C-alpha cells in the first residue's frame, strides 16, 4: 500500500503541487519542499511547480476581474470581506500590493480580482506577479524542505520511506488547518470592520 502511495506521489506529486498552488497553496508548496527533502523529487522542480501554479492562479483571477467584471461570480467575489480594502490598497500602492498580496492568506483570490478591476496595466501585473510567485514559491518550498530536516532530526534516521510520506501529509494537513483558522479569523475581523 505505502509503495503505491510513494509511486503515486513520485508520478503526480509535482502536478499536485502545481494545482494546489493555483489557489491558496502554501500547504502545497510546503509539501513540495518536504517531499523534495525526502528525495521524492528535486527541490528546484518543486519550486518551479509552485511558482507556476501561483502565477497561473493569480493571472487567472486577474483575467477574470479584467474580462468578466459583471459576471455574477465576480460580483459575488467583490462582495467578499476585505475586497474594498484590497481595491483601495491596490489603487494607492499597486506595485507593493501585487508583490505582497499572496502573502496574506485568504486575499489571493480577492486581490487578483481587485487587480483585474483596477487600472494597473496587464504587462505590469504579469511582471510583478511573476517576481512575487517565484519568491513566494522559493520561500514556502524552502520551509517544507527545512521541515523535512527538522522532522528527520526529531524523529531520527530510522524512518522508513513510507513513514516519511505520512509525516509529510500530516504536516500538510496541519498547515492547511492552521491557514484555514487564520483566514477564518481575519475574515471575521474584516466583516466587523466593514459593518
Number of C-alpha atoms within 10 A of each C-alpha: 7 12 10 10 13 17 13 11 17 15 13 11 21 24 16 19 29 27 20 21 26 25 19 25 24 28 25 33 36 31 33 36 35 33 27 22 21 19 12 20 19 15 22 16 15 29 29 20 28 35 28 20 27 32 24 20 24 31 22 17 23 25 18 21 26 20 13 16 17 12 12 10 12 20 14 10 16 20 11 14 21 21 19 15 13 20 23 14 16 21 15 11 11 20 16 12 18 26 19 17 22 23 13 12 18 21 22 23 22 26 29 28 29 31 29 26 20 17 12 16 10 15 9 13 21 16 13 19 25 21 15 21 27 18 15 22 30 21 17 23 32 24 19 27 23 16 19 24 14 12 18 16 10 9 9 9 9 8 12 8 14 15 12 18 20 14 15 23 17 13 20 21 15 13 17 17 13 13 17 15 12 14 16 14 11 18 18 12 13 16 12 10 10 10 5
